[in-house]
Amino acid sequence: MVKPGQRVIVELRKMIASGELPAGQRIPEIATAEALAVSRMPVRMALRRLEQEGLVEKCGARGYMARGISPAQIVGAIQVRGALEGLAARQAAERGLDRATIHLIEECLRNGDRMFAKHHLVEADLTEYHAINIKFHAAVVNASGNPALMQALARNNSLPFAAASAMALDRMDLEEEYRHLSVAHGQHHTIYHAIKNRQAEQAEAIMRDHAGAAIRNAKIFENLANAAMMPQLPELDSVVESD
């Protein structure tokens, strides 16, 4: 079952990304809770989380409003994440993976394989994939053994849609989500294969490409992109392989 809090976070991200919640518009807790069929508490918690992600800001004593987000800000932050996570993948490959990290990553891959094996997604899968994605990216970053890199990534993750966890999934179009999330999962396999086999340069290149794939493939950003002519991210040219 999809947790109300997680669903509210994803829905509000989608509404901000698509422009449904314009910059500067106050987000009323009661009306939002009624629209999403939840109590006020999940909405309140979601707004606090989105403030940490840079998507909303305080409005008055207790309220929040959507922040203005430019396409250039989104692209720039994702490119920085790609560079940092690419470096993490390179350094993880150079250092080698310990058994605990191998177990964690392989569990993520198995869970994803099981999810995509049925060739479609249900709404609950979006929550599960979100958790898998966070664990996978965190495992790679931690495997780098580079505290300075981790600190730089944490700072960048406070920018809108920069973090691997800041996914704006569309539960109303599960067919499209299956298409691009299954590709992203295939890239997880390829990244792990490169790291495990100590192919540092390849691991870095694939991780850089992977960082931009979620935004490039998410149709909910089309309105924002079209409105301000979002710069095009580079096309993926990596071949997705399985381990």
N, C-alpha and C positions, 0 to 999 in steps of 0.2 A: 504493500500500500504506500502511496506517495504521501509523505508527511506534509501537513498543511503549511508549515513554515518554509520548507524547501520549495513548494509549489508557488507560494506567494513571491519569494525571491526571484524565481525564474520568470514569473509573469511580469513583475515590475521591471526587471531588466529588459524584457522584450518590449514593453510599452515605452520605455525610455529610448531604447535603441531605434525603434520604428518611428519615434516622434509622436506617438499617441499621447504621451505625457510631455508637453512642450517645456522647454527650459523656462524656469521662473514660475511655473505653475505649482501652487501648493497642492500637496497630496493629502486629501482628507482621510483620516483613519477610518471613520465610520462608513463613509460611502465606498471606500476601497474594500473594506471587509465585507460589506454587503454584496458588492459586485463579484467578489471572488468566493463568496459563500463560506467565509471563515469568521472567527471571532476577531476582535481588535488586537489581541496579543500577537498572533503570527504576523500581522501587518506591522505592528510596532517593532517587533524583533527584526523583520525584514528590512525596514527602513534604517535601523541602526547598522545592519550589515552593509547595506548599500552606501551608507555614508562612509564607511571604511574603504569601500571600493571606489569612492569618488564620484558616484552616480547621483547622489542627492546631497543637499546641504541644509543646515538648520534654517528654519523660517519662523521667526518669532521665538517665543519661549519654549514651545514644545513641538511645533510642526516642522515639516520637511518639504522641500520643493526640489524638482528635478534640476540638475545642473546643465548648463550649456556644454555640449560635447561636439567638438569639431572632428570631422573625418581625419584630419591630419594628426590630431591628438591620439586617436585610436590606433592609426597605422604606426605612428612613431613609437607608442608604448609597446605595441606587439612586436615591432622590429627589435626593440631593446630586449624584450623578453626572449625573443628567438636567439639573439646574440648571447645572452647570458646562459640560457638553457643549453644552447649549442656548446658553449665552453664547458658547462657542467658535464655534458655527455662525453666530450673529448677527454676531460680529466678523469671521469669515471672509467673510461676505457683504458686510459694509461695506467691508472692505479689498480684496476681489476676489482671485481665485485666479491664481497664476502658472502658467506652462505646465507645469512639472514636476508640480505638484499636480494639475492637470487630467488630465495623462497617467496619473498614479498612480491617481486615483479612477476614471477611465473604464476603466482596465484591471481594477480590482476589479469594476466593474459588468459588464463583458463576461464575465469569468470566472464570475461568479455567474449571468448570463443563460444561459451555456452549460450550467452545472450543472443549473439548474432547467428547462431546455427539454425535458428528457427526461421530466418530470412524475413523477419518483420519485428517491429517493436510494439510494446504496449506502453502505456503511460508510465507505469512503475519502472520500466527499464531506463527511462531518462534519469531518474534519481539514482539508480544503481550505477549507470555509466558515469554520472557526475562524480560519485564516490571513487570509482575505479580510476578515473582520470586524475583526480587529486592525488591518490596514492602513488600512481605510476610516476607522475612528474616529481613529486616530493622525493621518491626513492632515488631517482636519477640525480636530482640536485644534491641530496645528502651524500650520495656515493662519490661526488666530486671531492669531498673532504676539504672544501674551500670556504672558510667562514666569511671572507670578504665578498665572495660571489653570492653567498646566501643573503647577506645583508643588503647588497645592491638589488637583488631580486625582490626582496621584501619591500624595499622602498618603491620600486617600479610597480609592484603589484597593487599599490594604493591608487594607481591611476585607472581611469575608467576602462573596463573590459581588458585590462592588461594581464590579469592573473589567469592561470590555467583553470582556476576554480570559478571564474566569472563567466560561466557559459550562459548564453541566452538561447535556450532551446525552445522550439515551437511544438508544444504538445498537441496542437491542432493539425499538424502535418507530420505524422509519424513516418509516413513513407519517405519523405524527404530527409527527415532526421536519420532514418536507417541508412540511407544512401551515403551521407557524408560522415556519420559516426562510424560506420563499418570501415570506411577508408581510413579514418583516423586511428581506429583500432589496429588495422593492418600496419600502419606506420609505427605503432607501439611495438609490434613484433619486430619490425625491421630495425628500429633503434636498439632494442634489446639485443638482437642478433649481432649488431655491429659492436656494441659495448662488450658483450660477453666474449667476443672473438678478438678483442683488443684492436679493433679497427677504428682508431681514434678520429681520423679525418672524416671517414664516412659517417660515423656517429654524429659528429658536429654538424655536418651538412644536412643530414636528414632531420635532425632536431630543429635546425633553423627553419627549414621548410614547414615542418609540422606545426610550429608555433603560429603561423599565419593561416593555416588551413581552416580553422573553425570560423574565423571572421569572413574569409573569402567565400566559404560555402554557405554561410548562414543567410538565408533570404530575408530575414527580418531586418537586416541592415540596408536593404535596397533603398528604402525611402530616404534614409539619412545620406546614403551615398549619392543618390541621384540629386538630392537637394543641394549638395555642396561639392559635387564632382570629386568623390573620394579617390585619392590616388590608388592606382592598381598595385596590388601586391604581386610579387613575382609568381609565375606559374610553377606548380610543382613539376619537376622533371625526374623525380626519384621513382624507381620501380618499387612497388610495394611487394615485399616478400614475406613469407611466414617463416618462423624459426624452425 
